[in-house]
Amino acid sequence: MKSIITESMAADSGLHDYETVSFCVDYSASRVEIYLRDARGCGAELVICPFSELNITHREPWGKGSYIVSSELLIEENDKALSFELNSGDSITIRYK
C-alpha cells in the first residue's frame, strides 16, 4: 500500500532516509509526482499541483545516492518552495502555490 506524503511530513527533514525512486511530470497539467520508498521499503507518493518551477540536479558530488538527507518547506509571499537534499549532494526544489 502506498502512503501519501503531506506538506507537514516534508517540512523540517520529515522525509529523512526516504529513497527517491522516480518522478513523473505532467507539464500540461502542471503536476509533479515523486515516488519514494520509506526505510521499511513501503512506497510513498508526493503530488504537487500546480507547480511553477522544478529544479533537479544529478551531479553526485558526494558519490552515488538517492536518499533524502534533509527536506525543507519555505513559505514565501505567494508561493511555497519544497526542497530536498540527497545523500549524493544533489538537490530537488519545487515551487508551487
DRENTINU-591010 format. One record per residue (C-alpha): residue in three letters; x, y, z. Coordinates in pm, whole numbers, plus 50000, padded with zeros to 5 digits. Example, Ala and Ser with C-alpha at 12.3 -4.5 7.8 and 13.67 -1.06 7.14 Angstrom:
ALA512304955050780;SER513674989450714;
This chain:
MET500005000050000;LYS501305034349904;SER501165062950154;ILE500625099250057;ILE503225124650171;THR501865157550306;GLU503495191850334;SER503845188150709;MET505675154950664;ALA508085170850417;ALA508875201050638;ASP511785200850884;SER513565169950748;GLY510475148350794;LEU511445127750488;HIS514925119050615;ASP516015084750486;TYR513235082050227;GLU514615069749896;THR513725088449578;VAL512565062649326;SER511095081449029;PHE509475113448907;CYS506515118948680;VAL505905153748538;ASP502725162748353;TYR503675196548212;SER500235204148066;ALA498515197148398;SER501315214348597;ARG501625182948811;VAL504695166648965;GLU504545132249125;ILE507515119749324;TYR507605082949414;LEU509515074549730;ARG510265044549948;ASP510465046750329;ALA513025028750548;ARG510784997750562;GLY510604996350183;CYS506995008150165;GLY506035030549875;ALA505045066849926;GLU503925093949687;LEU504235131749692;VAL501965150249448;ILE502325187549383;CYS499845205249161;PRO500035231749030;PHE503815236149029;SER505545266348880;GLU509175255248887;LEU511085222448919;ASN514855220148961;ILE516715187148996;THR520465182348996;HIS522165149048925;ARG525865156948958;GLU526555133449253;PRO529355154349411;TRP529355131649720;GLY529005099249522;LYS526015078749417;GLY522915081449633;SER519175086449618;TYR518205090349985;ILE516845122550131;VAL519175137550392;SER517025167950462;SER513745182850345;GLU512505218050399;LEU509355237650323;LEU509765275150274;ILE506665296850260;GLU507165329550076;GLU504705357149986;ASN502605339849722;ASP504245306149681;LYS505985277749857;ALA509285260549791;LEU509825224549889;SER513465214049877;PHE515325181649935;GLU519005174449972;LEU520075139149878;ASN522955118750017;SER524615122749677;GLY524865160349740;ASP522225167249477;SER519105187849535;ILE515465189149431;THR513415221049457;ILE509765225049363;ARG507945258449372;TYR504165258849384;LYS501135278349505;
